Amino acid sequence: MSLSSYSENIEYGSRRGYGLDEGLINQLSGGNENYPLLSLFKTKSIAMITTTQIINNEADSLFNILDQGKKKSIEHDKFLDQLARTGILSDDPRIKELLNDFKLHKNGKGITGISQTEFNEILKQNALVKKSLTENAVIPDFESFCEQIRTIYLKTLKNKSGKVADYIPQLARVNPDQFAISVCTVDGQRFSIGDSGVNYCLQSSCKPINYCLALEELGADVVHNHVGREPSGQSFNELALNSRGLPHNPMINAGAMMSCSLIDRKNNIADRFDKVSKTWKALCGGKDVSFNNSVYLSERQTADRNFALAYFMREKNAFPENTNLTETLEFYFQCCSIESNAYDLSVAAATLANAGTNPLTGDTIFQSSTVQNCLSLMLSCGMYDFSGEFAFKIGLPAKSGVSGALMLVIPNLMGISIWSPRLDEVGNSVRGVEFCERLVEHFSFHQYDSLTGHSAKVNPRKRENELIASKVMELIWSASHGDMDEIFRLEAEGVSPDVADYDGRTPLHLAACEGQMEVVKYLIKKKIHLTPKDRWGNTPLDDAKRFKNKEIEILLDKAIKAHKSRIAHTPILEN
């Protein structure tokens, strides 16, 4: 149990006026003498514990947990390793100053450890460290989450179907077996597996960002005077426009060229490209992006259809006045030829998930309204001719590219960058799509998962102990209200009908109190423990008597006697 969960339990118990007995202390701590706030529990009742005392003891408790060797010091490497387990990596700019302090200590004094006083000071000055170590980040159990992502990755890795894009020689030469997954949460927790450090071209995954840049500069009304916002229902490079003579949306080639024609129109093409590059750098947390000139030149040499689209749009007066068609196409090819890697691009995806604010630097790159418009179109139009199917199955905004790139956004939670060069027949990464399918099968990430009610899917936003405690309370509440459907559902999810809350109250206790005969009969049939005692020594039979539920009293009494009789007549097997 994390410190925050513990504090919540303390405050809840305090309101009810309960004290702490030794058995409950041991139950909560699991017998761990270094358990957070344990010393405080052993000297005070819950009602006496104040919030100030909890805060004052958090740092000491965390220090004791990390100082397993009782050396009164935590090694720098061990401290950073613990942070890494929570997803806060050593290249995170938010802990740069902290790392510099470590280096000064090590180089100046030969000290490689953190004293308790220094640790307390770190927690005071760096909220991120405290938030991570107390498991209060958006994914509390990040280590477990990463293991589940690793499992999905390894299953998806077996898929060898599809083929790399071959219309550009440079893309055709890429190793098709490469596969990368990188995750970045809105709290900046990061995890990568596979070829996450290998650079690849953005290709069409640059389109959402170009659209955002146009929106930031001109606003939605002006931008959508030149580009629509409907799925085209046709191939991404189809020679087709909507009924107004405009490209259907910014996520297809025609719409992406239109976005380029709107960005920073007053400047020359070099400055315009520089603006796009700097935006990508800011999105990636200050990491430089590259430019693949070979891909750019190949794009130009194989651009007949894109030129045809551009001339078609010009013939329909879709472009702004005085648009230089050749420069616009050059600019578009340059944007597609920007290179980065999954590790850095996951931060860009997380920036979109975080409403336009970079989780590592805290810089606001885009307005939240811009991101809202962008994600809406990514959801409906971002996956080429598979967009509708992807929205139906996955239910998340995404944008793919023929390089095998796939940017997935889970709003308010995380961004995921996926790269695997083998493509399906519509141009999406085969492994990328499969990974997304497996992801939403396992986790409650589909945007409509909340509508399905209770699900066996994992919700990594919650701590495991909180989930268990929540289900226990749901079962007890359902028993008290006679909600058999809910009892069946919770039992199907693996919640034992024998469970008890921290007062020792079981579903049978509550059903006996409230006169829920059907529930009591069901629990008896399940052969649960019929005489559990709560912390006040009361059994369900005692509760039935006290609340004058005569029929339940008779039923329980018979069941208890029958159970004792069966035990008495059970033959003892001899060896």
C-alpha positions in Angstrom: 0.0 0.0 0.0 1.4 3.4 -0.9 1.7 6.3 1.5 -1.1 8.2 0.0 -3.5 5.2 0.3 -2.4 4.7 3.9 -3.0 8.4 4.7 -6.5 8.2 3.2 -7.3 5.1 5.3 -6.0 6.9 8.4 -8.3 9.9 7.8 -11.2 7.7 7.1 -10.7 5.7 10.3 -10.2 8.9 12.2 -13.6 10.2 11.2 -15.1 7.0 12.5 -13.1 7.2 15.7 -11.4 3.8 15.5 -8.2 3.0 17.3 -5.5 0.7 16.2 -4.9 -2.6 17.8 -1.7 -4.7 17.4 -3.4 -7.2 15.1 -4.6 -4.5 12.7 -1.2 -2.9 12.7 0.4 -6.2 11.7 -2.3 -6.8 9.1 -1.7 -3.4 7.5 2.1 -3.5 7.6 2.5 -7.1 6.6 4.9 -7.5 9.5 7.3 -5.1 7.8 9.0 -3.0 10.6 10.0 -0.4 8.0 6.4 0.1 6.8 5.5 3.8 6.3 4.3 5.5 9.5 4.4 2.2 11.5 6.1 3.8 14.4 3.5 6.4 14.5 0.7 3.8 14.5 2.2 1.9 17.5 2.2 5.0 19.7 -1.1 6.7 18.8 -4.6 5.8 17.9 -5.9 6.7 14.5 -8.0 9.5 15.9 -4.9 11.1 17.3 -2.9 11.2 14.0 -3.0 14.5 12.2 -2.2 15.4 8.6 0.9 17.3 9.7 2.2 14.3 11.5 1.6 12.2 8.4 3.5 14.7 6.2 6.4 14.9 8.7 6.8 11.1 8.8 6.5 10.5 5.0 10.1 11.4 4.2 11.5 9.4 7.1 9.4 6.4 6.2 10.4 6.5 2.5 14.1 6.8 3.6 13.8 3.7 5.7 12.3 1.8 2.9 15.1 2.7 0.5 17.8 2.3 3.2 17.4 -1.5 3.4 21.0 -2.0 4.7 20.4 0.4 7.6 23.5 2.4 6.5 21.7 5.8 7.2 22.5 6.6 3.6 21.0 5.8 0.2 23.4 5.3 -2.7 22.9 7.7 -5.6 22.7 4.8 -8.1 20.1 3.0 -6.0 18.1 6.2 -5.6 18.1 6.8 -9.4 17.3 3.1 -10.0 14.2 3.5 -7.7 13.1 6.5 -9.7 13.6 4.7 -13.0 11.3 1.9 -11.7 8.6 4.5 -11.4 9.3 5.8 -14.9 11.4 8.8 -14.1 14.6 8.4 -16.1 18.0 9.9 -15.7 17.7 12.1 -18.8 14.5 13.7 -17.5 15.1 17.5 -17.5 13.1 17.8 -14.3 15.8 16.1 -12.3 18.7 17.6 -14.1 19.6 19.9 -11.2 19.3 16.9 -8.8 21.8 14.9 -10.9 24.2 17.8 -11.0 24.1 18.0 -7.2 25.0 14.2 -7.1 27.9 14.8 -9.4 29.2 17.7 -7.3 29.0 15.5 -4.2 30.8 12.6 -5.8 33.5 14.6 -7.5 34.1 17.1 -4.7 33.9 14.9 -1.6 33.8 11.4 -2.9 30.3 11.0 -1.4 28.1 8.6 -3.3 25.2 8.5 -0.8 22.3 10.6 0.3 21.8 11.2 4.0 18.4 11.3 5.7 18.6 15.1 6.0 19.5 15.5 2.3 16.7 13.1 1.3 14.2 15.1 3.2 15.4 18.2 1.5 15.1 16.5 -1.9 11.5 15.7 -1.3 10.7 19.2 -0.2 12.3 20.8 -3.2 11.3 18.3 -5.9 7.6 17.4 -5.9 8.2 15.0 -8.9 10.5 12.8 -6.8 8.0 12.6 -3.9 5.1 12.0 -6.3 6.9 9.1 -8.0 8.3 7.4 -4.9 4.9 7.5 -3.1 3.2 6.0 -6.2 1.0 9.0 -6.9 1.9 9.4 -10.6 -0.8 8.8 -13.2 0.3 5.2 -13.5 1.0 4.3 -9.8 2.4 0.8 -10.3 4.5 1.7 -13.4 6.8 -1.3 -13.0 3.9 -3.7 -13.3 2.5 -1.7 -16.2 5.8 -2.0 -18.1 5.9 -5.7 -17.6 2.5 -6.0 -19.2 3.6 -3.8 -22.1 6.6 -6.0 -22.5 4.4 -9.1 -22.7 2.2 -7.5 -25.4 5.4 -6.4 -27.3 6.8 -9.9 -27.3 3.5 -11.4 -28.5 3.3 -8.8 -31.3 6.9 -9.4 -32.3 6.0 -12.8 -33.7 4.0 -11.2 -36.5 6.1 -11.3 -39.6 3.3 -10.4 -42.1 3.2 -7.3 -44.4 6.0 -5.7 -46.4 8.0 -2.5 -46.2 7.1 0.5 -48.4 9.0 0.2 -51.7 8.0 3.3 -53.6 10.9 5.1 -52.1 14.3 3.2 -52.3 15.4 4.4 -48.9 12.3 3.0 -47.2 12.6 -0.3 -49.0 16.1 -0.8 -47.6 15.0 -0.6 -43.9 15.4 -3.7 -41.8 11.8 -5.0 -41.7 12.3 -6.9 -38.5 12.9 -3.7 -36.4 10.2 -3.0 -33.8 10.0 -0.3 -31.2 7.5 0.7 -28.5 8.0 3.8 -26.4 5.6 5.0 -23.7 5.4 8.4 -22.0 2.7 9.3 -19.6 1.4 12.8 -18.9 3.5 12.7 -15.7 6.6 12.0 -17.7 6.9 8.3 -16.8 8.7 6.6 -19.7 9.4 3.1 -20.8 10.9 1.8 -24.1 11.5 -1.6 -25.6 12.9 -2.8 -28.8 14.6 -0.5 -31.4 13.5 2.6 -29.7 16.7 4.5 -30.4 16.7 3.9 -34.1 15.8 6.9 -36.2 13.0 6.8 -38.9 11.2 9.3 -41.0 8.0 10.8 -39.8 6.2 10.5 -43.2 2.5 11.0 -42.6 2.8 11.1 -38.8 3.9 14.7 -39.3 0.5 15.6 -40.5 -1.2 16.2 -37.1 1.5 18.6 -36.0 1.4 20.6 -39.3 -2.3 20.9 -38.8 -1.8 22.1 -35.2 0.7 24.7 -36.4 -1.8 26.0 -38.9 -4.6 26.1 -36.2 -2.3 28.0 -33.8 -1.5 30.6 -36.4 -4.8 31.1 -38.1 -7.5 29.5 -36.0 -10.0 26.8 -36.9 -12.4 28.9 -39.0 -9.7 30.1 -41.4 -8.0 26.7 -41.6 -11.2 24.9 -42.4 -12.0 27.4 -45.2 -9.3 25.5 -47.0 -9.6 21.9 -45.7 -12.5 19.8 -44.6 -12.8 17.6 -41.5 -14.6 14.5 -42.8 -13.2 11.1 -43.5 -12.7 10.7 -47.3 -13.7 7.1 -47.5 -11.0 6.7 -50.2 -7.3 6.2 -50.4 -5.0 8.7 -48.7 -3.6 9.9 -52.1 -6.8 9.6 -54.1 -7.4 12.3 -56.7 -10.6 13.4 -55.0 -11.9 16.5 -53.2 -15.1 17.2 -51.2 -18.2 18.8 -52.5 -16.7 22.3 -51.8 -13.6 21.5 -53.8 -11.4 21.1 -50.7 -9.3 18.2 -49.4 -11.5 16.1 -47.1 -9.3 16.4 -44.0 -5.7 17.3 -42.9 -4.7 13.7 -42.4 -4.6 12.7 -46.1 -2.0 13.9 -48.6 -4.1 16.7 -50.1 -5.1 18.0 -46.7 -1.5 17.8 -45.4 -0.3 19.9 -48.4 -3.0 22.4 -47.6 -1.8 22.6 -44.0 1.7 23.3 -45.3 0.4 26.1 -47.5 -1.0 27.8 -44.4 2.0 27.6 -42.1 4.0 30.9 -41.7 3.1 32.1 -45.2 5.0 35.4 -44.9 8.4 33.7 -44.5 10.6 31.9 -47.0 10.6 28.1 -47.2 13.8 27.7 -45.1 12.3 29.7 -42.2 9.0 27.8 -42.4 10.8 24.5 -42.3 12.9 25.8 -39.4 9.7 26.6 -37.5 8.4 23.0 -38.0 11.7 21.5 -36.9 11.8 23.6 -33.8 8.2 22.6 -32.9 9.1 19.0 -33.2 12.2 19.6 -31.0 9.9 21.3 -28.4 7.4 18.4 -28.6 10.2 15.9 -28.0 11.3 17.6 -24.8 14.2 19.5 -26.3 15.7 16.6 -28.2 17.0 17.5 -31.7 15.3 16.0 -34.7 17.1 15.0 -37.9 16.5 15.4 -41.6 16.9 12.6 -44.1 17.9 14.3 -47.3 17.9 11.0 -49.3 14.3 10.4 -48.5 13.5 14.0 -49.3 15.1 13.7 -52.8 13.3 10.4 -53.4 10.0 11.9 -52.4 10.5 14.7 -55.0 11.4 12.1 -57.7 8.2 10.1 -57.0 5.8 13.0 -56.5 3.7 12.9 -59.6 0.4 12.0 -57.8 1.1 14.7 -55.2 1.7 17.3 -57.9 -1.5 16.1 -59.6 -3.4 16.6 -56.3 -1.9 20.1 -55.9 -2.8 21.2 -59.4 -6.3 19.8 -58.9 -6.7 21.8 -55.7 -5.4 24.9 -57.4 -7.8 24.5 -60.2 -10.6 24.4 -57.6 -9.2 27.6 -55.9 -8.7 25.7 -52.7 -5.3 27.2 -51.8 -4.9 30.7 -50.3 -4.1 33.4 -52.8 -0.6 33.7 -54.1 0.4 30.2 -53.0 3.6 29.0 -54.6 2.7 25.4 -55.5 6.2 24.1 -56.0 7.4 25.6 -52.7 4.4 24.2 -50.9 5.2 20.7 -52.1 8.9 21.0 -51.3 7.9 22.1 -47.8 5.5 19.1 -47.5 8.2 16.7 -48.6 10.7 18.2 -46.1 8.2 17.7 -43.3 7.7 14.1 -44.2 11.5 13.6 -44.2 12.1 14.7 -40.6 13.6 11.9 -38.6 13.4 11.0 -34.9 13.0 7.8 -32.9 10.3 6.2 -30.9 11.9 7.1 -27.6 11.7 10.9 -28.3 8.5 10.8 -30.3 6.6 9.2 -27.4 7.1 12.5 -25.6 5.6 14.3 -28.5 2.6 12.0 -28.3 2.3 12.5 -24.6 2.3 16.3 -25.2 -0.9 15.8 -27.2 -2.3 13.5 -24.5 -1.5 16.3 -22.0 -3.5 18.9 -23.9 -0.5 20.5 -25.6 1.8 20.8 -22.6 5.1 18.9 -22.7 5.2 16.6 -19.6 9.0 16.8 -19.3 9.6 20.5 -19.8 6.3 21.9 -18.8 6.3 24.1 -21.9 2.9 24.7 -23.6 3.4 23.9 -27.2 -0.2 24.1 -28.4 -3.4 25.4 -27.0 -5.8 22.8 -25.6 -8.4 23.7 -28.2 -5.9 23.1 -30.9 -5.1 19.6 -29.5 -8.8 18.9 -29.1 -9.4 19.5 -32.8 -6.3 17.6 -33.8 -7.2 14.5 -31.8 -10.8 14.5 -33.1 -9.5 14.3 -36.6 -6.8 11.7 -35.7 -9.6 9.5 -34.3 -11.7 9.7 -37.4 -9.2 10.1 -40.2 -5.7 9.2 -38.9 -5.2 5.6 -40.1 -5.7 5.8 -43.8 -8.5 3.6 -45.1 -8.6 1.7 -41.8 -9.6 4.8 -39.8 -13.2 3.8 -39.2 -12.2 0.2 -38.2 -9.5 1.5 -35.9 -11.8 4.0 -34.2 -14.3 1.2 -33.7 -11.9 -1.4 -32.4 -9.3 0.7 -30.6 -11.3 3.9 -29.9 -8.2 6.1 -29.6 -6.7 9.0 -31.7 -3.7 7.7 -33.8 -1.7 8.7 -36.9 0.3 6.3 -39.0 3.0 6.7 -41.7 4.4 4.5 -44.5 7.7 4.4 -42.7 6.0 2.1 -40.2 5.5 4.9 -37.7 2.4 5.1 -35.5 1.6 7.7 -33.0 -1.1 6.7 -30.4 -2.6 9.2 -28.0 -4.6 8.2 -24.8 -5.9 11.6 -23.7 -5.0 12.6 -20.1 -3.0 9.5 -19.7 -0.1 8.8 -22.1 1.3 8.9 -25.6 2.8 5.8 -27.3 5.1 5.8 -30.2 5.3 2.6 -32.3 7.6 1.8 -35.1 7.6 -1.4 -37.3 8.3 -1.0 -41.0 6.2 -3.9 -42.4 2.9 -2.4 -43.7 -0.5 -3.9 -44.5 -2.4 -3.3 -47.7 -3.6 0.2 -46.7 -0.2 1.4 -45.5 -0.4 1.0 -41.7 2.2 -0.8 -39.7 1.1 -4.4 -39.2 2.6 -4.8 -35.8 1.6 -1.3 -34.9 -2.1 -2.1 -35.4 -1.8 -5.5 -33.7 -0.1 -3.9 -30.7 -2.9 -1.4 -30.4 -5.5 -4.1 -30.6 -3.8 -6.1 -27.9 -3.4 -3.0 -25.8 -7.1 -2.2 -25.6 -8.0 -5.8 -25.1 -5.8 -5.9 -22.0 -6.2 -2.3 -20.6 -9.3 -0.2 -20.2 -8.0 2.4 -22.7 -10.8 2.5 -25.3 -12.6 5.8 -24.9 -15.9 4.1 -24.3 -14.7 1.4 -21.9 -16.3 3.3 -19.0 -19.7 2.8 -20.6 -19.5 -1.0 -20.4 -19.7 -0.9 -16.7 -17.5 -3.4 -14.9 -14.8 -5.1 -17.0 -12.1 -7.6 -16.5 -9.7 -5.2 -18.3 -6.9 -3.8 -16.3 -7.0 -0.1 -15.3 -3.4 0.9 -14.6 -4.6 4.3 -13.4 -5.5 2.6 -10.1 -3.3 0.8 -7.5 -3.8 -2.9 -7.3 -4.6 -2.7 -3.5 -7.1 0.0 -4.2 -8.8 -2.1 -6.8 -9.0 -5.0 -4.4 -10.3 -2.9 -1.6 -12.9 -1.3 -3.9 -14.2 -4.7 -5.0 -14.4 -5.9 -1.4 -16.5 -2.9 -0.5 -18.6 -3.3 -3.6 -19.3 -7.0 -2.6 -20.2 -6.1 1.0 -22.4 -3.2 -0.1 -24.2 -5.5 -2.7 -24.8 -8.1 0.0 -26.4 -5.5 2.3 -28.7 -4.3 -0.6 -29.6 -7.7 -2.0 -28.0 -7.0 -5.4 -27.5 -10.6 -6.6 -26.4 -9.6 -10.1 -23.6 -7.5 -8.7 -22.6 -10.3 -6.4 -22.4 -12.8 -9.3 -20.3 -10.3 -11.3 -17.8 -9.7 -8.5 -17.5 -13.4 -7.9 -16.9 -13.9 -11.6 -14.0 -11.4 -11.3 -12.5 -13.5 -8.5 -13.7 -11.7 -5.4 -14.2 -14.3 -2.7 -17.6 -14.2 -0.9 -15.6 -14.9 2.3 -13.8 -11.5 2.2 -14.0 -9.0 5.1 -13.4 -5.3 5.5 -10.9 -4.0 8.0 -13.5 -4.3 10.7 -13.9 -8.0 10.0 -17.4 -7.4 8.5 -18.2 -9.9 5.8 -21.0 -10.0 3.2 -22.8 -12.5 5.4 -22.7 -10.0 8.3 -24.3 -7.3 6.3 -26.9 -9.5 4.6 -27.9 -10.8 8.1 -28.2 -7.3 9.4 -30.3 -6.0 6.5 -32.5 -9.1 6.2 -31.4 -10.1 2.8 -32.6 -13.7 2.8 -31.8 -14.5 -0.8 -28.2 -13.4 -0.3 -27.8 -15.4 2.9 -29.2 -18.5 1.2 -26.7 -18.0 -1.7 -23.7 -17.5 0.6 -24.7 -20.6 2.6 -24.8 -22.6 -0.6 -21.3 -21.3 -1.4 -20.1 -23.1 1.7 -18.5 -20.0 3.1 -17.3 -19.6 6.7 -20.6 -19.2 8.6 -19.3 -18.0 12.0 -16.7 -15.2 11.2 -16.3 -12.7 14.0 -15.9 -9.0 13.4 -13.6 -6.8 15.5 -16.4 -6.5 18.1 -16.7 -10.3 18.4 -20.1 -10.5 16.6 -21.0 -13.3 14.1 -23.6 -13.0 11.3 -25.9 -15.0 13.6 -25.4 -12.4 16.4 -26.3 -9.7 13.9 -29.5 -11.5 12.7 -30.6 -11.8 16.4 -29.7 -8.2 17.2 -31.7 -6.8 14.2 -34.6 -9.2 14.8 -34.3 -10.9 11.4 -35.9 -14.1 12.7 -36.0 -16.1 9.5 -32.4 -15.5 8.8 -31.5 -16.3 12.4 -33.3 -19.7 12.0 -31.6 -20.4 8.7 -28.1 -19.5 9.9 -28.6 -21.6 13.1 -29.6 -24.6 11.1 -26.7 -24.2 8.6 -24.2 -23.9 11.4 -25.5 -27.0 13.2 -25.5 -28.9 9.9 -21.9 -27.9 9.2 -20.8 -29.0 12.7 -22.6 -32.3 12.2 -20.9 -32.9 9.0 -17.5 -32.2 10.6 -18.3 -34.5 13.5 -19.2 -37.4 11.2 -16.3 -37.0 8.8 -14.1 -40.1 9.1 -10.5 -39.5 10.0 -8.3 -41.1 7.4 -5.5 -43.3 8.8 -2.1 -43.4 7.2 
